[in-house]
Structure formats: structure tokens, C-alpha cells
Amino acid sequence: MTTSQLTAIHFGLIGFAAIWPVVLLALRGRGRPAVSGVVTLYAVLALAVVFLPLPGPHTPRLRQTIQLVPFQWVLDTVGGDFMAVKQALLNVLLFVPLGFFARALWRRTARQAVVIGFAASLMIEITQLSGNFGTAPFVYRIFDVDDLMTNTFGALAGYLLANAVLQIRVPASMRALSPVRDHAVRG
């Protein structure tokens, strides 16, 4: 991991420590504290990794702010940029928990998990393209179609992982009666 990624994680953990108690107070005993903690931790860390660090006074401006060539990361890898593979894998991993939550917690179908992943990714990319809706001094992250694809794939992978875990965890005799399974299969 890079220094900037570690810094983002550090600030994300600080954010989690500040936000989770508020979430617990808002829930007032409803729900499961561990589940709310995991979801809050994921959300705060994901946002921190995506948006931090903010550009400083000596941050160079980007030469390119939009990348619309699908699978450009593959072409970059062929050109010797192996960081592109790492970035693609990290994008997939970033959205696996979202797909997992969509299936395991929110009981969404595969199609819905993909839509949730794509919509969340698109919102991130638009936010980055807009310089955090004008709150950053300039655009400091690239709007990348590959990020949309890898993030969406990550959400689908998370959904499939949750589905596999739930299939293992639920005895076969109970699966036939489970409305959650029937809901997921239709997706």
C-alpha cells in the first residue's frame, strides 16, 4: 500500500471511531451493534480511501481527468504499468463488501446488487470528476470507466460470495423453505 492509502485508512479509522457511537445512539437498541459496526466501518473506510488525501497546495494538476477507454488498465499493463493491475484488483476488493451486504443483509437479488454497485461507483466517479462537487480546489482524481466496471464486478463477486456462504450455513432441509433463497434465485 502507498503512504497516501495508509493515511486514508488512518483517517477512516478515526472517522469510524467518531461516527459509530452516533450510529449506535441513533439505533437506540434496535438492530445488531456488530452489524451496524461492520457496515459503518466499511462505509467510512471506503469513502476515506476514495477521497483522501485531498490535494494540497503543491499537488500537481492532472493532465487527464476522464478515461473512457474500456479495459485501459489491461493496455497499461501490457505497456509495463503493473500498478494498473493492482489498482484494478483493489477496485474489485473495495466493492466486494457492498455486494456481500446487498445479499446477506439487505436480501437483494444479483441484479439489484449489480445496480447498487454500479450506482455507488458512478456516484464516486461523478464526485471525483466534479472535484468533490467543487469543494476541492481542482479535480484531483480521474473519472475512469474501468473503475465503474471493476467496482461493479466487485459488488457482483461479493453477492456471489455471500450467496455461497449462506448456502453453506443454511441446512439443505431449511433452504427449500427459505423465502430469502427464492428471492435471491430470481435475480
N, C-alpha and C positions, 0 to 999 in steps of 0.2 A: 504494500500500500504506500501511496505517496504521503508526504508530510501534510499536504492540504486535505487529503481524505481522512487522515488520522485527526487532524484539527476539527474537521466537520463532525466526526464521530464524537469527539470530546465535547463539543458544544451541544450535540444532540443528546448526550447523556445528561448534561446539565439541564437542558430543556425538559427532558423526561422527568428529572427529579423535581422540577418546578411545576410541571403540568399534571402529572399523575395524581398527586394529592387533590387537586382541583376536580379531576375526573371522579375520584372516589367520593368526594363530597357531593358532587352533582348526582351520582348514582344513589346515594343515601341508603346503602344496604341492598339495593336491587342489583341483580346481576352477580357475576362472579368476579371478584377482585383480580384474580390471576389472569383471567381472560382480558379484562379491561387493561391490565398492566401490559400484557404482551402486545395487544393491538396499539396501545398508546406508544409503547417503546418503538414498535415498527414504524408508525406514522412519523414520530418525531425524528428518528434516525434517518428515515428515507428523505424527509424534507431537508434535513441538515446536509446530507450527502449530495443532494441535487442542487441546492442553492448556495452552499458555503464552500469555500470562503468568498465573501463579497470582494469586488475589485477594490484595490487600494489606490492611492494617488500615483503609484508608479507601475500599475498594472497596464501592460500594453493592450491596445485595442486589437480586436480580432480582424484578420484580413477577410475572413469569410464568416457570415452569420447564419447562412442557410445551406444545408446539404440535402439535396433531393434525389440523389442517385441511389436507388436501392442496392444493397449489398456492397456499398463503397468500402466497408471495413474489410471485405474479402480482397478487393483490389489493393487496398492499402497493405494488407498482409503479404500479398504476392510481391509488392514493391519493397518488402523488408520491414514494414512497420508492425512489429509483433505486439505492440501496445494496443493495436486495434482489436486483436483477438481478446486480450484481457478486458478491454472496455466492453466488448460485446457480451462476454461472459458475466461481467459484473452487472450489466443491464438486465440480463436474464435473471440473475440471482436476486436483484433488487425487487423484482415483481413476483417472485415465487410465493412469498408470504401473502401477498394480496390475493392471489388465486387460491391459496390454501384457505384463507379466511372466507372467501366467497363461497367455497364448497362446504367447509366444516362448520363455520359459524352462521353464515347468512343463508345457507341452503339454496344457493343459486345453481343454475344449470351451467354446463360447459360454455354454451353460447353467451350467457349472461356474464360469466367470469371473463371471457374474452372481451366483451364490450366494456366491462368495468376496467380491465387492464388497459385497453386502448384509450378509453376516455381519460383515465388518470394520466396516462403517458402524454396524451395530446395536451392536456391542461398544463403539464410540466413544461412541455416544449414551447407552448404559446407564452407561458410566463417567462421562460428563458429568452425567447425571441423579443419580448417586449422590455427586456431589462427589468424584470420583476415589476411589470406594469408601471415603468417609469420611476421606480424608487431607487434603482441603481443608476449611477452616473452615465452608463452606457451598456450596450449588450455585451455580456462577458461569457456567454455560453452559446453554443451553436444549436440551432434548430436542426435536428438530424432525423431523417426518415428512417434510418437504421435503428435509432433509439425507439421509435414507435414500434417497429417490427420486433426487436429483441425484447422490449418490455412486455408487449402483448404476448409473445411466446412464453415469457416467464410466468405471466398470470395463468396461461393455459397449463404450463408444467406444474404450477402449484396446485391448480384444480385437480389435475390427474394424480398428483401425489396424495392429496387429501382424500380423494376417492379411493385410492389403493389402501390407505391407512384405515379408512372407515370400513372397507370391505373385510380387512383382516380382523379388525376389532369387533365387529358385529358378528355373532354366531350365524351360521348359514340358516338355521331354523328361524331366526328373527328377521333376516334380510327379506324373506318373502312377504312379511307383514309390514315392513317399514315404508311409510309414505315418503321419507326422505330419499330412499333409494329410487323409488318410482319417479320422483320429481327430477332427480339427477339424470336418470337414464334418458328421459325425454329430451334433454339438452343436447 
